[in-house]
Amino acid sequence: MALLHFSSALSILCCLLTAGGSVLLEKNMVVLDEFSASDWSNCGVNDPFVVNSLSISSPIRIPGPLTIGLSGTLKVPVHAPLKLEVEIKKKVWGIWFKLPCEDNYGSCTYNDVCEMLDKMFPEKTCPSTLQSHNVPCHCPVAPAEINIPTITLDIPKVQLPAFLADGEYWLQVKASSGAEQIACFSTTIAVKAT
């Protein structure tokens, strides 16, 4: 469940495509200290939003802190509805298996992230961490250079189902508005229950 919450947090972070912040992230920074290889990449061609850097603390320890950050370039305004498609696969015996969508977590499609953000942050408010970096939490979002600050979240101790035990995961996030794909990127991460 914590990995699924992480994927949702990362997905929503990706939807906060806006200018602000002064944190500079190292290009292609995803370090897996318990697995041999990891990388992230833009998977769309000529998408209006391109990820320039992505940082994810790894391995993700449950319980423990999770640090994520993102920077990129948004070339067009983004309006509601903003659709988000998240796909998560886990490597088991060298084979990638897709995790299902359960209770709105996992490999899920969110048809209107803008509406979700409005419900999460009523009355057009945003958490102080994002406000201090001029990162709004609502649509529409204007074209801009994006620097979403590195944010640390605490993952609580949770009972993990067997299929979410320690391991290596692949995550792909696609965002679209209407028929236009806005962004697509993928990465690998490691999860370790402590």
MARPA-971286 format. One record per residue: residue in one letter; y, x, z of N, C-alpha, C in turn. Coordinates in Angstrom, 2 decimals. Layout:
+------+---------+---------+---------+---------+---------+---------+---------+---------+---------+
| rest |    n.py |    n.px |    n.pz |   ca.py |   ca.px |   ca.pz |    c.py |    c.px |    c.pz |
+------+---------+---------+---------+---------+---------+---------+---------+---------+---------+
|    A |       Y |       X |       Z |       Y |       X |       Z |       Y |       X |       Z |
...
+------+---------+---------+---------+---------+---------+---------+---------+---------+---------+
END
This chain:
+------+---------+---------+---------+---------+---------+---------+---------+---------+---------+
| rest |    n.py |    n.px |    n.pz |   ca.py |   ca.px |   ca.pz |    c.py |    c.px |    c.pz |
+------+---------+---------+---------+---------+---------+---------+---------+---------+---------+
|    M |   -1.19 |    0.83 |    0.00 |    0.00 |    0.00 |    0.00 |    1.25 |    0.87 |    0.00 |
|    A |    1.20 |    2.00 |    0.73 |    2.38 |    2.86 |    0.76 |    2.68 |    3.43 |   -0.61 |
|    L |    1.63 |    3.81 |   -1.38 |    1.87 |    4.29 |   -2.73 |    2.50 |    3.18 |   -3.57 |
|    L |    2.04 |    1.97 |   -3.37 |    2.59 |    0.85 |   -4.13 |    4.04 |    0.62 |   -3.74 |
|    H |    4.34 |    0.73 |   -2.44 |    5.75 |    0.63 |   -2.01 |    6.56 |    1.76 |   -2.61 |
|    F |    5.98 |    2.97 |   -2.68 |    6.67 |    4.09 |   -3.31 |    6.98 |    3.78 |   -4.77 |
|    S |    6.00 |    3.24 |   -5.49 |    6.23 |    2.95 |   -6.91 |    7.32 |    1.91 |   -7.08 |
|    S |    7.35 |    0.94 |   -6.17 |    8.42 |   -0.06 |   -6.25 |    9.77 |    0.57 |   -5.93 |
|    A |    9.80 |    1.45 |   -4.91 |   11.06 |    2.12 |   -4.57 |   11.54 |    2.98 |   -5.72 |
|    L |   10.62 |    3.71 |   -6.34 |   11.00 |    4.54 |   -7.48 |   11.46 |    3.67 |   -8.64 |
|    S |   10.77 |    2.58 |   -8.87 |   11.14 |    1.67 |   -9.95 |   12.54 |    1.11 |   -9.74 |
|    I |   12.82 |    0.67 |   -8.53 |   14.14 |    0.11 |   -8.26 |   15.19 |    1.20 |   -8.33 |
|    L |   14.86 |    2.40 |   -7.88 |   15.79 |    3.52 |   -8.01 |   16.16 |    3.73 |   -9.46 |
|    C |   15.18 |    3.62 |  -10.33 |   15.43 |    3.82 |  -11.76 |   16.32 |    2.72 |  -12.32 |
|    C |   16.33 |    1.57 |  -11.67 |   17.16 |    0.48 |  -12.15 |   18.61 |    0.64 |  -11.71 |
|    L |   18.84 |    1.47 |  -10.75 |   20.20 |    1.69 |  -10.27 |   20.89 |    2.72 |  -11.16 |
|    L |   20.85 |    2.49 |  -12.45 |   21.35 |    3.44 |  -13.45 |   22.87 |    3.38 |  -13.48 |
|    T |   23.48 |    4.26 |  -12.75 |   24.93 |    4.22 |  -12.65 |   25.50 |    5.57 |  -12.29 |
|    A |   26.78 |    5.74 |  -12.50 |   27.42 |    7.02 |  -12.18 |   27.60 |    7.18 |  -10.68 |
|    G |   27.76 |    8.41 |  -10.27 |   28.04 |    8.67 |   -8.87 |   27.24 |    9.85 |   -8.38 |
|    G |   27.62 |   10.30 |   -7.21 |   26.88 |   11.37 |   -6.57 |   27.23 |   12.73 |   -7.13 |
|    S |   26.99 |   13.72 |   -6.33 |   27.25 |   15.08 |   -6.79 |   26.04 |   15.96 |   -6.60 |
|    V |   24.90 |   15.34 |   -6.32 |   23.69 |   16.12 |   -6.11 |   23.15 |   16.58 |   -7.45 |
|    L |   22.91 |   17.86 |   -7.59 |   22.33 |   18.39 |   -8.82 |   20.86 |   18.64 |   -8.56 |
|    L |   20.02 |   18.12 |   -9.43 |   18.58 |   18.26 |   -9.27 |   18.07 |   19.26 |  -10.29 |
|    E |   17.04 |   20.01 |   -9.91 |   16.46 |   20.96 |  -10.85 |   15.71 |   20.22 |  -11.95 |
|    K |   15.87 |   20.67 |  -13.17 |   15.22 |   20.03 |  -14.31 |   13.69 |   20.09 |  -14.16 |
|    N |   13.07 |   18.95 |  -14.41 |   11.61 |   18.80 |  -14.37 |   11.01 |   19.22 |  -13.03 |
|    M |   11.70 |   18.91 |  -11.93 |   11.21 |   19.33 |  -10.62 |   10.27 |   18.30 |  -10.03 |
|    V |    9.01 |   18.51 |  -10.16 |    7.98 |   17.76 |   -9.46 |    6.93 |   18.78 |   -9.07 |
|    V |    6.85 |   19.09 |   -7.80 |    5.97 |   20.15 |   -7.36 |    4.78 |   19.53 |   -6.63 |
|    L |    3.59 |   19.77 |   -7.11 |    2.39 |   19.31 |   -6.43 |    1.71 |   20.53 |   -5.83 |
|    D |    1.84 |   20.68 |   -4.51 |    1.29 |   21.90 |   -3.94 |   -0.21 |   21.79 |   -3.66 |
|    E |   -0.82 |   20.65 |   -3.92 |   -2.24 |   20.53 |   -3.71 |   -2.99 |   20.24 |   -5.00 |
|    F |   -2.30 |   20.20 |   -6.11 |   -2.92 |   20.00 |   -7.41 |   -2.36 |   21.04 |   -8.35 |
|    S |   -3.10 |   21.35 |   -9.39 |   -2.74 |   22.49 |  -10.22 |   -1.62 |   22.21 |  -11.21 |
|    A |   -1.48 |   20.98 |  -11.68 |   -0.50 |   20.73 |  -12.72 |    0.21 |   19.41 |  -12.49 |
|    S |    1.48 |   19.39 |  -12.79 |    2.25 |   18.16 |  -12.73 |    3.47 |   18.33 |  -13.60 |
|    D |    3.97 |   17.21 |  -14.09 |    5.15 |   17.24 |  -14.93 |    5.68 |   15.82 |  -15.02 |
|    W |    6.87 |   15.67 |  -15.51 |    7.41 |   14.36 |  -15.83 |    7.96 |   14.45 |  -17.23 |
|    S |    8.08 |   13.30 |  -17.88 |    8.62 |   13.31 |  -19.23 |    9.22 |   11.97 |  -19.58 |
|    N |   10.19 |   12.00 |  -20.49 |   10.70 |   10.78 |  -21.10 |    9.66 |   10.37 |  -22.14 |
|    C |    9.23 |    9.11 |  -22.11 |    8.20 |    8.69 |  -23.06 |    8.75 |    7.77 |  -24.14 |
|    G |   10.04 |    7.47 |  -24.11 |   10.65 |    6.66 |  -25.16 |   11.30 |    7.54 |  -26.21 |
|    V |   11.50 |    6.99 |  -27.38 |   12.17 |    7.70 |  -28.47 |   13.54 |    7.07 |  -28.65 |
|    N |   14.60 |    7.86 |  -28.53 |   15.97 |    7.38 |  -28.68 |   16.34 |    6.27 |  -27.71 |
|    D |   15.80 |    6.31 |  -26.48 |   16.15 |    5.31 |  -25.48 |   17.60 |    5.49 |  -25.05 |
|    P |   18.29 |    4.40 |  -24.70 |   19.67 |    4.50 |  -24.22 |   19.81 |    5.20 |  -22.87 |
|    F |   18.73 |    5.24 |  -22.07 |   18.77 |    5.99 |  -20.83 |   17.72 |    7.09 |  -20.92 |
|    V |   18.16 |    8.33 |  -20.68 |   17.27 |    9.49 |  -20.72 |   17.32 |   10.16 |  -19.36 |
|    V |   16.15 |   10.39 |  -18.79 |   16.06 |   11.10 |  -17.51 |   16.26 |   12.58 |  -17.78 |
|    N |   17.23 |   13.19 |  -17.08 |   17.47 |   14.63 |  -17.19 |   16.73 |   15.39 |  -16.11 |
|    S |   16.61 |   14.79 |  -14.93 |   15.87 |   15.43 |  -13.85 |   15.32 |   14.36 |  -12.92 |
|    L |   14.19 |   14.67 |  -12.35 |   13.51 |   13.78 |  -11.42 |   12.91 |   14.65 |  -10.33 |
|    S |   13.16 |   14.31 |   -9.08 |   12.54 |   15.06 |   -7.98 |   11.81 |   14.07 |   -7.09 |
|    I |   10.60 |   14.46 |   -6.74 |    9.77 |   13.66 |   -5.84 |    9.08 |   14.63 |   -4.91 |
|    S |    9.23 |   14.42 |   -3.60 |    8.53 |   15.30 |   -2.67 |    7.03 |   15.07 |   -2.86 |
|    S |    6.28 |   16.16 |   -2.84 |    4.86 |   16.03 |   -3.09 |    4.11 |   17.14 |   -2.38 |
|    P |    2.97 |   16.87 |   -1.80 |    2.34 |   15.57 |   -1.87 |    3.08 |   14.56 |   -1.00 |
|    I |    2.95 |   13.29 |   -1.36 |    3.49 |   12.21 |   -0.54 |    2.55 |   12.06 |    0.65 |
|    R |    3.09 |   12.24 |    1.83 |    2.26 |   12.17 |    3.04 |    2.46 |   10.82 |    3.71 |
|    I |    1.33 |   10.23 |    4.09 |    1.36 |    8.91 |    4.71 |    0.72 |    9.04 |    6.08 |
|    P |    1.46 |    8.88 |    7.19 |    2.90 |    8.62 |    7.24 |    3.69 |    9.90 |    7.00 |
|    G |    4.97 |    9.73 |    6.71 |    5.83 |   10.89 |    6.51 |    7.01 |   10.56 |    5.64 |
|    P |    7.92 |   11.54 |    5.49 |    9.11 |   11.31 |    4.67 |    8.79 |   11.40 |    3.18 |
|    L |    9.47 |   10.60 |    2.39 |    9.37 |   10.63 |    0.94 |   10.78 |   10.86 |    0.41 |
|    T |   10.98 |   11.92 |   -0.35 |   12.28 |   12.23 |   -0.91 |   12.22 |   12.08 |   -2.42 |
|    I |   13.12 |   11.25 |   -2.97 |   13.18 |   11.03 |   -4.41 |   14.63 |   11.13 |   -4.88 |
|    G |   14.82 |   11.58 |   -6.10 |   16.15 |   11.66 |   -6.71 |   16.01 |   11.60 |   -8.22 |
|    L |   17.09 |   11.22 |   -8.88 |   17.05 |   11.03 |  -10.32 |   18.43 |   11.29 |  -10.91 |
|    S |   18.46 |   11.95 |  -12.07 |   19.71 |   12.05 |  -12.81 |   19.39 |   11.83 |  -14.29 |
|    G |   20.39 |   11.34 |  -15.01 |   20.18 |   11.07 |  -16.43 |   21.46 |   10.58 |  -17.08 |
|    T |   21.31 |   10.09 |  -18.30 |   22.45 |    9.61 |  -19.07 |   22.16 |    8.21 |  -19.57 |
|    L |   23.06 |    7.27 |  -19.26 |   22.97 |    5.90 |  -19.76 |   24.03 |    5.75 |  -20.84 |
|    K |   23.60 |    5.43 |  -22.07 |   24.52 |    5.39 |  -23.21 |   25.04 |    4.00 |  -23.54 |
|    V |   24.43 |    2.94 |  -22.98 |   24.84 |    1.56 |  -23.28 |   24.93 |    0.78 |  -21.97 |
|    P |   25.72 |   -0.32 |  -21.95 |   25.73 |   -1.16 |  -20.75 |   24.38 |   -1.87 |  -20.59 |
|    V |   23.98 |   -2.10 |  -19.36 |   22.73 |   -2.80 |  -19.06 |   23.09 |   -4.11 |  -18.38 |
|    H |   22.57 |   -5.21 |  -18.95 |   22.83 |   -6.55 |  -18.43 |   21.53 |   -7.19 |  -17.99 |
|    A |   21.65 |   -8.21 |  -17.14 |   20.49 |   -8.99 |  -16.73 |   20.04 |   -9.85 |  -17.91 |
|    P |   18.77 |  -10.17 |  -18.01 |   17.69 |   -9.69 |  -17.13 |   17.23 |   -8.29 |  -17.54 |
|    L |   16.88 |   -7.50 |  -16.55 |   16.36 |   -6.16 |  -16.77 |   14.88 |   -6.18 |  -16.41 |
|    K |   14.03 |   -6.01 |  -17.39 |   12.58 |   -6.06 |  -17.19 |   12.07 |   -4.66 |  -16.90 |
|    L |   11.17 |   -4.57 |  -15.93 |   10.59 |   -3.29 |  -15.55 |    9.07 |   -3.40 |  -15.60 |
|    E |    8.44 |   -2.48 |  -16.33 |    6.98 |   -2.43 |  -16.41 |    6.52 |   -1.13 |  -15.76 |
|    V |    5.72 |   -1.26 |  -14.71 |    5.23 |   -0.11 |  -13.96 |    3.72 |   -0.03 |  -14.17 |
|    E |    3.25 |    1.15 |  -14.55 |    1.81 |    1.37 |  -14.68 |    1.44 |    2.55 |  -13.81 |
|    I |    0.40 |    2.37 |  -12.99 |   -0.06 |    3.42 |  -12.09 |   -1.54 |    3.64 |  -12.33 |
|    K |   -1.91 |    4.91 |  -12.49 |   -3.32 |    5.28 |  -12.64 |   -3.67 |    6.32 |  -11.59 |
|    K |   -4.91 |    6.25 |  -11.12 |   -5.41 |    7.24 |  -10.17 |   -6.53 |    8.03 |  -10.82 |
|    K |   -6.52 |    9.35 |  -10.59 |   -7.57 |   10.21 |  -11.13 |   -8.76 |   10.22 |  -10.17 |
|    V |   -9.90 |    9.79 |  -10.71 |  -11.14 |    9.78 |   -9.94 |  -12.20 |   10.52 |  -10.76 |
|    W |  -12.76 |   11.59 |  -10.22 |  -13.76 |   12.40 |  -10.90 |  -13.29 |   12.79 |  -12.31 |
|    G |  -12.02 |   13.13 |  -12.43 |  -11.47 |   13.59 |  -13.70 |  -11.09 |   12.49 |  -14.69 |
|    I |  -11.25 |   11.23 |  -14.31 |  -10.93 |   10.11 |  -15.20 |   -9.81 |    9.29 |  -14.58 |
|    W |   -8.83 |    8.90 |  -15.40 |   -7.69 |    8.09 |  -14.93 |   -8.07 |    6.60 |  -14.95 |
|    F |   -7.94 |    5.92 |  -13.79 |   -8.21 |    4.50 |  -13.66 |   -6.92 |    3.76 |  -13.32 |
|    K |   -6.63 |    2.70 |  -14.06 |   -5.42 |    1.91 |  -13.84 |   -5.57 |    1.05 |  -12.58 |
|    L |   -4.53 |    1.12 |  -11.71 |   -4.52 |    0.28 |  -10.52 |   -4.02 |   -1.11 |  -10.89 |
|    P |   -4.59 |   -2.14 |  -10.31 |   -4.16 |   -3.50 |  -10.64 |   -2.82 |   -3.84 |   -9.98 |
|    C |   -2.26 |   -4.94 |  -10.40 |   -1.05 |   -5.49 |   -9.76 |   -1.53 |   -6.46 |   -8.69 |
|    E |   -1.23 |   -6.16 |   -7.43 |   -1.62 |   -7.04 |   -6.34 |   -0.43 |   -7.25 |   -5.43 |
|    D |   -0.12 |   -8.52 |   -5.17 |    1.01 |   -8.88 |   -4.31 |    2.31 |   -8.22 |   -4.78 |
|    N |    2.49 |   -8.14 |   -6.08 |    3.70 |   -7.59 |   -6.69 |    3.85 |   -6.07 |   -6.51 |
|    Y |    2.74 |   -5.39 |   -6.22 |    2.73 |   -3.93 |   -6.11 |    1.64 |   -3.39 |   -7.01 |
|    G |    1.84 |   -2.19 |   -7.54 |    0.84 |   -1.57 |   -8.40 |    1.32 |   -1.57 |   -9.84 |
|    S |    0.39 |   -1.74 |  -10.78 |    0.73 |   -1.78 |  -12.21 |    1.22 |   -3.17 |  -12.55 |
|    C |    2.50 |   -3.40 |  -12.29 |    3.09 |   -4.74 |  -12.39 |    4.25 |   -4.77 |  -13.37 |
|    T |    4.58 |   -5.98 |  -13.82 |    5.78 |   -6.22 |  -14.62 |    6.73 |   -7.06 |  -13.79 |
|    Y |    7.96 |   -6.60 |  -13.68 |    9.02 |   -7.31 |  -12.96 |   10.00 |   -7.81 |  -14.02 |
|    N |   10.04 |   -9.11 |  -14.23 |   10.79 |   -9.68 |  -15.35 |   12.30 |   -9.67 |  -15.18 |
|    D |   12.80 |   -9.62 |  -13.94 |   14.25 |   -9.59 |  -13.73 |   14.60 |   -8.79 |  -12.49 |
|    V |   14.70 |   -7.48 |  -12.65 |   15.01 |   -6.59 |  -11.54 |   16.42 |   -6.85 |  -11.02 |
|    C |   17.34 |   -7.25 |  -11.91 |   18.70 |   -7.55 |  -11.47 |   18.69 |   -8.67 |  -10.43 |
|    E |   17.89 |   -9.69 |  -10.67 |   17.77 |  -10.79 |   -9.72 |   17.13 |  -10.31 |   -8.41 |
|    M |   16.13 |   -9.44 |   -8.52 |   15.51 |   -8.88 |   -7.32 |   16.52 |   -8.11 |   -6.48 |
|    L |   17.37 |   -7.33 |   -7.15 |   18.39 |   -6.57 |   -6.44 |   19.40 |   -7.49 |   -5.77 |
|    D |   19.77 |   -8.57 |   -6.45 |   20.70 |   -9.54 |   -5.85 |   20.11 |  -10.15 |   -4.59 |
|    K |   18.80 |  -10.39 |   -4.58 |   18.15 |  -10.93 |   -3.39 |   18.02 |   -9.89 |   -2.29 |
|    M |   17.75 |   -8.64 |   -2.68 |   17.63 |   -7.57 |   -1.68 |   18.96 |   -7.24 |   -1.03 |
|    F |   20.03 |   -7.28 |   -1.84 |   21.36 |   -6.92 |   -1.36 |   22.30 |   -8.09 |   -1.61 |
|    P |   22.26 |   -9.11 |   -0.75 |   23.08 |  -10.31 |   -0.98 |   24.57 |  -10.02 |   -0.88 |
|    E |   25.33 |  -10.92 |   -1.44 |   26.80 |  -10.85 |   -1.40 |   27.32 |   -9.56 |   -2.01 |
|    K |   26.61 |   -9.05 |   -3.02 |   27.05 |   -7.86 |   -3.77 |   27.23 |   -6.63 |   -2.89 |
|    T |   26.43 |   -6.51 |   -1.84 |   26.49 |   -5.34 |   -0.96 |   25.47 |   -4.31 |   -1.41 |
|    C |   25.67 |   -3.08 |   -0.97 |   24.73 |   -1.99 |   -1.24 |   24.56 |   -1.19 |    0.05 |
|    P |   23.41 |   -0.53 |    0.22 |   23.25 |    0.34 |    1.39 |   24.31 |    1.44 |    1.39 |
|    S |   24.71 |    1.85 |    2.59 |   25.78 |    2.84 |    2.71 |   25.45 |    4.14 |    2.00 |
|    T |   24.17 |    4.53 |    1.97 |   23.79 |    5.76 |    1.28 |   24.19 |    5.69 |   -0.19 |
|    L |   23.94 |    4.56 |   -0.83 |   24.29 |    4.41 |   -2.23 |   25.79 |    4.22 |   -2.41 |
|    Q |   26.42 |    3.43 |   -1.52 |   27.88 |    3.23 |   -1.61 |   28.63 |    4.55 |   -1.52 |
|    S |   28.17 |    5.45 |   -0.65 |   28.87 |    6.72 |   -0.47 |   28.82 |    7.58 |   -1.73 |
|    H |   27.90 |    7.27 |   -2.65 |   27.80 |    8.00 |   -3.91 |   28.21 |    7.13 |   -5.10 |
|    N |   28.91 |    6.02 |   -4.81 |   29.39 |    5.09 |   -5.84 |   28.27 |    4.57 |   -6.73 |
|    V |   27.10 |    4.31 |   -6.14 |   25.96 |    3.78 |   -6.88 |   25.85 |    2.29 |   -6.56 |
|    P |   26.21 |    1.41 |   -7.51 |   26.10 |   -0.02 |   -7.24 |   24.64 |   -0.49 |   -7.29 |
|    C |   24.39 |   -1.63 |   -6.67 |   23.03 |   -2.17 |   -6.57 |   22.89 |   -3.47 |   -7.36 |
|    H |   23.77 |   -3.69 |   -8.31 |   23.75 |   -4.96 |   -9.03 |   24.07 |   -4.74 |  -10.51 |
|    C |   23.60 |   -5.66 |  -11.33 |   23.90 |   -5.63 |  -12.76 |   25.20 |   -6.41 |  -13.01 |
|    P |   25.93 |   -6.15 |  -14.08 |   25.66 |   -5.18 |  -15.13 |   26.02 |   -3.76 |  -14.70 |
|    V |   25.47 |   -2.80 |  -15.45 |   25.72 |   -1.39 |  -15.19 |   26.36 |   -0.80 |  -16.44 |
|    A |   27.46 |   -0.09 |  -16.25 |   28.20 |    0.48 |  -17.37 |   27.59 |    1.81 |  -17.81 |
|    P |   27.80 |    2.21 |  -19.08 |   27.33 |    3.52 |  -19.54 |   27.94 |    4.63 |  -18.68 |
|    A |   27.16 |    5.65 |  -18.38 |   27.66 |    6.73 |  -17.52 |   26.65 |    7.86 |  -17.44 |
|    E |   27.14 |    9.01 |  -16.95 |   26.24 |   10.08 |  -16.52 |   25.72 |    9.67 |  -15.16 |
|    I |   24.45 |    9.78 |  -14.95 |   23.81 |    9.28 |  -13.74 |   23.44 |   10.43 |  -12.83 |
|    N |   23.79 |   10.33 |  -11.57 |   23.34 |   11.26 |  -10.54 |   23.04 |   10.44 |   -9.31 |
|    I |   21.81 |    9.94 |   -9.23 |   21.41 |    9.19 |   -8.04 |   21.01 |   10.23 |   -7.01 |
|    P |   21.63 |   10.16 |   -5.84 |   21.39 |   11.21 |   -4.85 |   19.94 |   11.23 |   -4.39 |
|    T |   19.55 |   12.39 |   -3.90 |   18.23 |   12.50 |   -3.30 |   18.21 |   11.63 |   -2.05 |
|    I |   17.26 |   10.73 |   -2.00 |   17.14 |    9.79 |   -0.88 |   15.82 |   10.04 |   -0.18 |
|    T |   15.84 |   10.05 |    1.15 |   14.62 |   10.22 |    1.92 |   14.28 |    8.90 |    2.60 |
|    L |   13.07 |    8.44 |    2.35 |   12.55 |    7.22 |    2.97 |   11.41 |    7.61 |    3.89 |
|    D |   11.25 |    6.89 |    4.99 |   10.13 |    7.15 |    5.89 |    9.00 |    6.20 |    5.56 |
|    I |    7.85 |    6.75 |    5.21 |    6.67 |    5.93 |    4.96 |    5.94 |    5.79 |    6.29 |
|    P |    5.76 |    4.56 |    6.77 |    5.10 |    4.38 |    8.07 |    3.59 |    4.59 |    7.96 |
|    K |    2.95 |    4.69 |    9.13 |    1.50 |    4.79 |    9.15 |    0.93 |    3.44 |    8.72 |
|    V |    0.10 |    3.47 |    7.70 |   -0.50 |    2.24 |    7.20 |   -1.98 |    2.47 |    6.98 |
|    Q |   -2.71 |    1.39 |    6.98 |   -4.14 |    1.44 |    6.67 |   -4.27 |    1.40 |    5.16 |
|    L |   -4.75 |    2.48 |    4.55 |   -4.88 |    2.54 |    3.10 |   -6.25 |    2.03 |    2.66 |
|    P |   -6.28 |    1.17 |    1.64 |   -7.57 |    0.80 |    1.06 |   -8.23 |    2.03 |    0.47 |
|    A |   -9.55 |    2.00 |    0.33 |  -10.29 |    3.15 |   -0.17 |   -9.78 |    3.62 |   -1.52 |
|    F |   -9.37 |    2.69 |   -2.39 |   -8.94 |    3.09 |   -3.73 |   -7.58 |    3.77 |   -3.73 |
|    L |   -6.87 |    3.75 |   -2.59 |   -5.58 |    4.43 |   -2.51 |   -5.63 |    5.64 |   -1.58 |
|    A |   -6.81 |    6.14 |   -1.32 |   -6.93 |    7.32 |   -0.45 |   -6.33 |    8.52 |   -1.16 |
|    D |   -6.37 |    9.67 |   -0.50 |   -5.82 |   10.91 |   -1.06 |   -6.17 |   11.05 |   -2.54 |
|    G |   -5.21 |   11.57 |   -3.29 |   -5.52 |   11.80 |   -4.69 |   -4.30 |   12.05 |   -5.55 |
|    E |   -4.56 |   12.17 |   -6.84 |   -3.52 |   12.40 |   -7.83 |   -3.30 |   11.11 |   -8.62 |
|    Y |   -2.03 |   10.80 |   -8.83 |   -1.65 |    9.56 |   -9.51 |   -0.72 |    9.85 |  -10.67 |
|    W |   -0.81 |    9.01 |  -11.68 |    0.10 |    9.03 |  -12.83 |    0.89 |    7.74 |  -12.78 |
|    L |    2.21 |    7.84 |  -12.96 |    3.11 |    6.69 |  -12.88 |    3.96 |    6.66 |  -14.13 |
|    Q |    4.03 |    5.49 |  -14.78 |    4.93 |    5.32 |  -15.93 |    5.81 |    4.10 |  -15.66 |
|    V |    7.10 |    4.26 |  -15.92 |    8.07 |    3.19 |  -15.73 |    8.79 |    2.95 |  -17.05 |
|    K |    8.78 |    1.70 |  -17.51 |    9.51 |    1.30 |  -18.72 |   10.50 |    0.22 |  -18.33 |
|    A |   11.75 |    0.37 |  -18.77 |   12.78 |   -0.64 |  -18.53 |   13.27 |   -1.18 |  -19.86 |
|    S |   13.49 |   -2.49 |  -19.93 |   14.01 |   -3.08 |  -21.16 |   14.95 |   -4.22 |  -20.82 |
|    S |   15.88 |   -4.46 |  -21.73 |   16.82 |   -5.56 |  -21.62 |   16.73 |   -6.33 |  -22.94 |
|    G |   16.24 |   -7.57 |  -22.86 |   15.97 |   -8.31 |  -24.09 |   14.88 |   -7.60 |  -24.85 |
|    A |   15.07 |   -7.41 |  -26.16 |   14.07 |   -6.74 |  -26.98 |   14.25 |   -5.22 |  -27.00 |
|    E |   15.33 |   -4.72 |  -26.38 |   15.64 |   -3.28 |  -26.43 |   15.05 |   -2.53 |  -25.25 |
|    Q |   14.27 |   -1.49 |  -25.53 |   13.80 |   -0.62 |  -24.47 |   14.96 |    0.25 |  -24.02 |
|    I |   15.21 |    0.27 |  -22.72 |   16.32 |    1.04 |  -22.15 |   15.85 |    2.43 |  -21.74 |
|    A |   14.67 |    2.50 |  -21.13 |   14.19 |    3.78 |  -20.61 |   12.68 |    3.76 |  -20.50 |
|    C |   12.10 |    4.95 |  -20.55 |   10.67 |    5.12 |  -20.30 |   10.46 |    6.54 |  -19.81 |
|    F |    9.80 |    6.69 |  -18.66 |    9.43 |    8.02 |  -18.21 |    8.14 |    7.93 |  -17.42 |
|    S |    7.46 |    9.06 |  -17.34 |    6.21 |    9.12 |  -16.59 |    6.16 |   10.41 |  -15.80 |
|    T |    5.34 |   10.40 |  -14.75 |    5.19 |   11.56 |  -13.89 |    3.83 |   11.50 |  -13.21 |
|    T |    3.41 |   12.61 |  -12.63 |    2.24 |   12.62 |  -11.77 |    2.69 |   12.96 |  -10.37 |
|    I |    1.98 |   12.40 |   -9.39 |    2.30 |   12.63 |   -7.99 |    0.99 |   12.78 |   -7.22 |
|    A |    1.08 |   13.35 |   -6.04 |   -0.08 |   13.48 |   -5.16 |    0.19 |   12.69 |   -3.89 |
|    V |   -0.87 |   12.07 |   -3.36 |   -0.78 |   11.32 |   -2.10 |   -1.77 |   11.91 |   -1.13 |
|    K |   -1.32 |   12.09 |    0.12 |   -2.19 |   12.64 |    1.14 |   -1.98 |   11.87 |    2.44 |
|    A |   -3.03 |   11.21 |    2.89 |   -2.97 |   10.52 |    4.19 |   -3.16 |   11.55 |    5.30 |
|    T |   -2.32 |   11.48 |    6.33 |   -2.43 |   12.43 |    7.43 |   -2.84 |   11.74 |    8.71 |
+------+---------+---------+---------+---------+---------+---------+---------+---------+---------+
END
